[in-house]
């Protein structure tokens, strides 16, 4: 059972320390997403899921200290089963989180998870990201997502929603430098963004140590009203080309 997993040692490995009620909610969410009848994650082992889903969602955000007092509204696009939005909402209950996904079975699950966990600081939206973005231009202080697509595609979705001097944070592997940075740089110039902090950290998956990156972009200019483009276009015709 999940109760027998040594979560305290897992947290200690990453030098994370939370109040008992916060840890309890993180553990409960880990159980909820893994045990959910529909397949929301490939992880079926509670310990591995806790590291890959929960720890990976929060460690870079905490260590980069980007959740300042000025950050109050956060959007997580393509949230799937609530990653990284729900773990972050548990850690930062004073901030408001907007979780967006176009697949109803996923947003239904996320709504259930939030109700079970009594998360009153989360709103869930079953909507195309392109449509949601145009309704929330210059609305958020911080935007994030994990595993949604190539960096330039994700930046096109998020840029218009972020306020001036706000941040976007994306979870990437070490191949970012070789495979995606050139696309990110090109898209950033087109969207009024500038690459900010890149935080590197060690992460354990299946007992193998891996390097992960948390790449942040700052909003330094206006994003043209045409972005994001019409539904499906950002993904099918990436802004920075092939």
C-alpha positions as CSV (number, residue, x, y, z in Angstrom):
1,X,0.0,0.0,0.0
2,X,1.0,3.6,-0.6
3,X,1.1,4.2,3.2
4,X,4.2,2.1,3.5
5,X,6.3,4.2,1.1
6,X,8.9,6.2,2.9
7,X,7.8,9.6,1.6
8,X,9.8,11.4,4.3
9,X,13.1,9.9,2.9
10,X,12.1,10.8,-0.6
11,X,11.5,14.4,0.4
12,X,14.7,14.5,2.4
13,X,16.6,13.3,-0.7
14,X,15.6,16.6,-2.4
15,X,16.0,18.6,0.8
16,X,12.2,19.4,0.9
17,X,10.5,20.0,4.2
18,X,6.7,20.7,4.5
19,X,4.1,20.7,7.2
20,X,2.5,17.3,7.8
21,X,-0.9,18.4,6.3
22,X,0.9,19.5,3.1
23,X,2.8,16.2,2.9
24,X,-0.5,14.3,3.5
25,X,-2.2,16.1,0.6
26,X,0.8,15.4,-1.7
27,X,0.7,11.7,-0.8
28,X,-3.1,11.6,-1.3
29,X,-2.9,13.2,-4.7
30,X,-0.2,10.8,-5.7
31,X,-2.5,7.9,-4.8
32,X,-5.5,9.5,-6.6
33,X,-3.8,10.1,-9.9
34,X,-2.1,6.6,-9.9
35,X,-5.3,4.8,-8.9
36,X,-7.7,6.7,-11.1
37,X,-9.6,4.2,-13.4
38,X,-8.7,6.1,-16.6
39,X,-5.0,6.1,-17.5
40,X,-3.7,9.5,-16.5
41,X,-0.1,8.5,-15.9
42,X,2.3,5.7,-16.9
43,X,3.4,5.4,-13.2
44,X,1.8,2.6,-11.2
45,X,4.4,2.4,-8.4
46,X,3.7,4.9,-5.7
47,X,7.3,5.7,-4.8
48,X,8.3,6.3,-8.4
49,X,5.2,8.3,-9.1
50,X,5.8,10.5,-6.1
51,X,9.2,11.4,-7.4
52,X,8.3,11.7,-11.1
53,X,5.0,13.4,-10.7
54,X,5.1,15.3,-7.3
55,X,8.7,16.1,-6.6
56,X,9.5,17.0,-10.2
57,X,6.5,19.4,-10.3
58,X,7.7,21.4,-7.2
59,X,11.4,21.2,-6.7
60,X,12.5,23.7,-9.4
61,X,9.7,26.1,-8.6
62,X,10.7,26.1,-4.9
63,X,14.4,26.4,-5.4
64,X,14.2,29.2,-8.0
65,X,12.0,31.1,-5.6
66,X,9.9,32.5,-8.5
67,X,6.6,32.3,-6.5
68,X,7.1,35.7,-4.9
69,X,4.4,37.7,-3.2
70,X,3.8,39.5,-6.5
71,X,2.8,36.2,-8.1
72,X,-0.9,35.6,-7.4
73,X,-2.4,34.0,-10.5
74,X,-0.9,31.0,-12.2
75,X,-2.0,29.0,-15.3
76,X,-1.1,25.4,-16.1
77,X,-1.9,24.5,-19.6
78,X,-2.3,20.9,-20.9
79,X,-2.6,19.9,-17.2
80,X,-3.6,16.3,-18.0
81,X,-4.2,14.8,-14.6
82,X,-3.2,18.0,-12.8
83,X,0.6,18.0,-13.3
84,X,2.2,20.3,-12.2
85,X,-0.8,22.5,-11.2
86,X,-2.2,20.4,-8.3
87,X,1.1,19.8,-6.5
88,X,2.0,23.5,-6.8
89,X,-1.5,24.5,-5.6
90,X,-1.0,22.3,-2.5
91,X,2.4,23.9,-1.8
92,X,1.1,27.4,-2.4
93,X,-2.5,27.6,-1.0
94,X,-2.4,31.4,-1.0
95,X,-2.2,31.6,-4.8
96,X,-4.8,31.0,-7.4
97,X,-4.3,28.3,-10.0
98,X,-6.1,27.9,-13.3
99,X,-5.7,24.4,-14.8
100,X,-6.6,24.0,-18.5
101,X,-7.0,20.9,-20.7
102,X,-9.1,20.2,-23.8
103,X,-9.9,16.6,-22.8
104,X,-13.0,16.3,-20.7
105,X,-12.1,13.0,-19.1
106,X,-8.9,14.7,-17.8
107,X,-10.6,17.8,-16.5
108,X,-13.3,15.7,-14.9
109,X,-10.6,13.8,-13.0
110,X,-8.8,17.0,-12.0
111,X,-12.1,18.5,-10.7
112,X,-12.6,15.3,-8.6
113,X,-9.1,15.4,-7.3
114,X,-9.4,19.0,-6.2
115,X,-12.7,18.3,-4.5
116,X,-11.3,15.3,-2.7
117,X,-8.2,17.3,-1.6
118,X,-10.3,20.4,-0.6
119,X,-8.3,22.6,-2.9
120,X,-10.2,25.9,-3.0
121,X,-7.5,27.8,-4.8
122,X,-7.9,25.9,-8.1
123,X,-10.2,26.4,-11.1
124,X,-10.4,23.8,-13.8
125,X,-11.2,24.6,-17.5
126,X,-12.2,22.1,-20.2
127,X,-11.3,24.3,-23.2
128,X,-8.9,24.5,-26.1
129,X,-5.8,26.4,-25.0
130,X,-6.0,28.8,-28.0
131,X,-9.5,29.8,-27.0
132,X,-8.7,30.1,-23.3
133,X,-5.6,32.2,-24.1
134,X,-7.4,34.8,-26.0
135,X,-9.9,35.2,-23.2
136,X,-7.2,35.7,-20.6
137,X,-4.7,38.0,-22.3
138,X,-2.2,39.7,-19.9
139,X,-4.0,38.0,-17.0
140,X,-1.5,35.8,-15.3
141,X,1.7,36.4,-13.3
142,X,3.1,33.0,-14.1
143,X,2.4,30.3,-16.6
144,X,3.7,26.7,-16.8
145,X,3.2,23.3,-18.3
146,X,4.9,20.0,-18.5
147,X,5.3,17.7,-21.5
148,X,2.9,19.6,-23.8
149,X,5.1,20.1,-26.8
150,X,8.2,21.7,-28.3
151,X,9.2,24.9,-26.5
152,X,8.2,27.3,-29.3
153,X,4.7,25.7,-29.5
154,X,4.2,26.0,-25.7
155,X,5.5,29.6,-25.7
156,X,3.0,30.6,-28.4
157,X,0.2,29.2,-26.2
158,X,1.3,31.0,-23.0
159,X,2.9,34.3,-24.1
160,X,-0.2,36.4,-24.5
161,X,-1.6,35.3,-21.2
162,X,1.3,36.6,-19.1
163,X,1.5,40.1,-17.7
164,X,4.5,42.4,-18.4
165,X,7.5,41.1,-16.5
166,X,5.7,37.9,-15.7
167,X,7.3,34.5,-16.1
168,X,6.8,31.2,-18.0
169,X,8.4,28.1,-16.5
170,X,8.9,24.9,-18.6
171,X,10.1,21.4,-17.6
172,X,12.8,20.1,-19.9
173,X,15.5,17.5,-20.2
174,X,19.2,18.2,-21.0
175,X,18.5,17.8,-24.7
176,X,16.9,21.2,-24.6
177,X,20.2,22.9,-25.5
178,X,20.8,20.8,-28.5
179,X,17.2,20.2,-29.7
180,X,15.0,23.0,-28.7
181,X,16.9,26.2,-27.6
182,X,17.2,27.5,-31.2
183,X,13.4,27.2,-31.6
184,X,12.8,28.8,-28.2
185,X,15.1,31.8,-29.0
186,X,13.3,32.4,-32.3
187,X,9.8,32.2,-30.8
188,X,10.8,34.4,-27.9
189,X,11.8,37.2,-30.2
190,X,8.5,37.0,-32.0
191,X,6.4,36.8,-28.8
192,X,7.9,39.5,-26.6
193,X,9.8,37.0,-24.3
194,X,13.3,36.6,-23.2
195,X,15.0,33.5,-21.8
196,X,15.6,34.1,-18.1
197,X,16.9,31.6,-15.5
198,X,17.7,28.0,-16.4
199,X,17.7,25.9,-13.3
200,X,19.5,22.5,-13.5
201,X,18.7,19.8,-10.9
202,X,19.2,16.1,-10.4
203,X,16.3,13.8,-10.5
204,X,15.9,10.1,-9.8
205,X,13.8,7.9,-12.1
206,X,13.8,4.1,-11.7
207,X,16.9,4.5,-9.5
208,X,18.7,6.2,-12.3
209,X,20.0,9.7,-11.7
210,X,19.0,12.2,-14.5
211,X,19.5,15.8,-15.1
212,X,16.4,18.0,-15.5
213,X,16.1,21.6,-16.5
214,X,13.5,24.2,-15.6
215,X,13.7,26.9,-18.3
216,X,12.1,30.2,-17.5
217,X,11.1,33.0,-19.9
218,X,10.3,36.6,-18.9
219,X,7.7,38.7,-20.6
220,X,9.5,41.9,-21.7
221,X,7.2,43.2,-24.5
222,X,3.8,43.0,-26.1
223,X,2.6,39.8,-27.7
224,X,0.8,40.4,-31.0
225,X,-2.9,39.9,-30.9
226,X,-2.7,37.2,-33.6
227,X,-1.0,34.8,-31.1
228,X,-1.8,32.1,-30.4
229,X,-3.0,31.3,-33.9
230,X,-6.2,29.4,-34.6
231,X,-7.0,26.1,-33.1
232,X,-4.5,23.4,-34.1
233,X,-2.1,25.8,-36.0
234,X,0.6,26.2,-33.3
235,X,1.1,22.5,-33.0
236,X,0.8,21.7,-36.7
237,X,2.8,24.7,-38.0
238,X,5.3,25.5,-35.2
239,X,6.2,29.2,-34.9
240,X,9.9,28.6,-35.2
241,X,9.6,26.2,-38.2
242,X,10.8,22.7,-38.7
